Amino acid sequence: MSIKIKEKIHLTFFAIIFIVFVFSFIKNRTDISGHEKMIFMENDVNEILENGGNIVSRKPRAQRDSATYFLTFKDEGWSSALLQKNINTLLLLGWEKRRNNIFCKKGVKLEIKEGQSMHQGQGTNTIDLFYSAKTIKECQ
């Protein structure tokens, strides 16, 4: 094979890789920045916290195209009544209930998990919010 043909094959290969990279980058971008979504997430989290519960930690994190917000509650103060109150609050705020305590709103996915983690030797419950290109698709 001549050198010119090999060069053309290499250029074609790199052009294809570049096009795939650019296309995947454009396809996976979200319409709204993570910082903008964090404002909406923070407002709804504050409404949930009005219901009570013993907070261990709040961890918001916004990036260019994604955002997360992790709330951790102690078992002490958590009950089925508080869980139901939180679910009712979410529904009033326009969250759409999915399966197994998963909710969606504006491309954000919210999960309520009971008794799946520990903090300083005590059981905890979490409310986790996620926003990314993946959650936008999952919440359609």
C-alpha positions, -999 to +999 in steps of 0.1 A: +000+000+000+014+034-009+021+061+016-005+084+001-033+058+006-022+051+042-023+089+049-058+091+034-070+062+055-055+078+087-071+112+079-104+096+072-103+076+104-094+107+125-121+127+108-147+100+116-135+099+153-137+137+155-172+138+140-184+111+165-169+130+194-185+163+184-219+147+178-219+129+211-209+161+229-237+180+213-262+152+218-255+149+256-255+186+264-284+197+286-305+227+277-301+243+311-270+246+332-266+227+364-263+260+383-297+271+370-313+237+379-298+240+414-320+270+421-351+250+414-338+220+433-328+241+464-364+256+465-380+222+465-355+208+490-364+237+514-401+228+511-393+192+519-373+202+550-403+221+563-418+187+570-392+180+597-367+152+602-333+152+617-308+163+590-273+148+591-260+164+559-269+185+529-246+182+499-255+204+468-232+203+438-237+220+405-215+217+375-218+231+340-243+205+327-253+186+358-264+190+394-268+168+424-283+174+458-280+148+486-300+150+518-293+126+546-317+122+576-311+102+608-334+073+615-343+092+647-372+114+636-378+095+604-412+077+601-437+064+576-457+095+584-428+118+575-421+098+544-458+102+533-457+139+542-426+143+520-442+124+491-474+146+494-452+177+494-434+165+462-467+158+445-480+193+454-448+208+440-455+191+407-432+161+409-444+130+390-443+098+409-425+069+392-418+035+408-402+028+442-402+063+456-386+078+425-400+111+412-393+133+382-397+170+375-382+192+348-356+166+340-345+161+376-348+127+391-354+124+429-350+092+449-360+085+485-341+057+501-349+043+535-324+025+557-297+020+531-268+039+547-252+046+580-238+077+596-217+075+628-232+041+636-268+052+631-291+043+603-300+070+578-325+077+551-317+098+520-334+120+495-311+124+464-317+146+435-299+142+401-299+164+370-280+154+339-285+144+302-293+109+315-320+120+339-336+142+313-340+110+292-352+089+322-378+115+332-394+120+298 
